[in-house]
């Protein structure tokens, strides 16, 4: 029994399953300590843990405590740096804050000798200077600027944890010393208090793990929030924000991070981490247990494993940056090249939407595979008979093959029939399927190299599901043939005297290109396909005829040489009507002669319409 459209069967993405598996795997990682140098932070539950991955077009995958709020802390720094770039010229910002990594802790006093310029905006000295550059003279004005911008990044109105702010302000003696040193060097050119208090408040903004994922995805999406569609920061500044995150975002672990994980990132002492893969996705992880460098232990483990599993290192760039789903075809709009009886055509017109041929294209790496998975899970809700066509896929890596295997296994386990086509040039796909899909499930996958035949097979499966009596090879009587539909019994007796009936085995060549057109064929049993050269030394199937149909009919019209090769796909039984015998019917049985011509005109018109629809769909 195949899964039905609109069934309540839950469908799960392999991406979501991976996020849940990582949550379970690292939940037991209890290394590290909760930060206590700010007293309010020490109240966090060390067992809190959340993971959220958000794609650049807004798909969310999450597990754990993703709505538990905590303070953003130093994760605010790259975002306020983007605000400073918007509020000032880039030259003005660089004059006050440089962009070199220090290799030192986040609260180190790293100022250039002589100028007092902080070495980068990710250390506290640089972050305080950054806040000083934001528009507004007073603390309230600067905070309003910060909250408006961070809320656009998160896609919701954020607030400040006043208790944490008070704790930050009351214990921030080192930061006060840094602020006054910045004032001494004229990096802060006025009383440092408004900038310093605004900095304490920006670090005390409440966010959750999902917010971090969305904020990271907003940077991945060039500064536009993928959920709200609102711009959070000018696209021209995202590059600079990601650059300082990449070189300085993980403090004295920045070099190791970019080497092993390969994504611009920023951590905070409340336990959050954001990581960005430009153009593809953002990751937010939250767990308060910190390593000696002030970075979340579980957060680092999750990001490293995601990068490894999905090959997310930013220096591995796909050559083709376009959608991985080329088009989706449904037989109710554009079916296979098999010519169907009127009854079959009616059924496919009504129910063909339950079949989906999904054509893929380009390079399939993680990001492309994720979009394919999402498209497939959406498609099978209405079209449970799935065909995946890989003919236009240029290359597939191991990550994509594994994701495809998990997707297909999940569909099979929910009783969705799957046909794979066009995979011959992707041996990695079948290799991974053999390793990762158990035999009893892999045997349920149908591999068909020719996509049109795959579509025909899916149509046959659907027709068999819809009608218990339907058979692809059912024998019909002459009276049931389309070309003589509506003929009187006495007229059929006249026709039978002109027919020669024969049976042929599968693989028989009935017609060759260039032969004289001398016979019309009525197909009583089996299938026959028409093949023409494809211009590249191969042949392609252009149509398939089944029981009750006629072929070679052009012999009755223009008597020109044959243009296609006709080969039996199964054992067949056929009746031949010679062109001379057909001409004789005009005198001996004019009523039948006119009926055949009318039916022929109707059938040819239908085939022309089908061909035009096919071209229209392809043009899209």
Secondary structure, DSSP 8 states (H G I E B T S, - for coil): ----TT-------HHHHHHHHHHHHHTT---SB---SSGGGGGS-TT--EEEEEETT--EEEEESTT--EE-GGGHHHHHHHHHHHHS-HHHHHHHB-----SS-TT---B-TTT--BS-TTSHHHHHHHHHTSS-SSHHHHHHHHHHHHHHHHTS--EE-HHHHHHHHHH-HHHHHHHHHHHHTTSS-S-THHHHHHHHHHHTEEE-HHHHHHHHHHHHTTTB-TTT--B-S-HHHHHHHHHHHHHHTTGGGHHHHHHHT-SEEEE-TTSEEEEEETTTEEEEEE---B-TTS-BHHHHHHHHHHHHHHT--TT---S--S-SEEEEE-TTTS--SEE--HHHHHHHHHHGGGEEEEEEEEEESHHHHHHHHHHHHHHTTT--EEEEEEEEEEEE-HHHHHHHHHHHHHHHHTT--EEEES-TT-HHHHHHHHHHS-HHHHTT-EEESSHHHHHHHHHHHHHHHH-TT--TT----GGGSGGGTT--HHHHHHHHTTEEEEEE-TT-EEE-TTS---EEEEEEESEEEEEEE-SSSSEEEEEEEETT-EE-GGGGTT-----SEEEESS-EEEEEEEHHHHHHHHHH-HHHHHHHHHHHHHHHHHHHHHHHHHHHHHH-
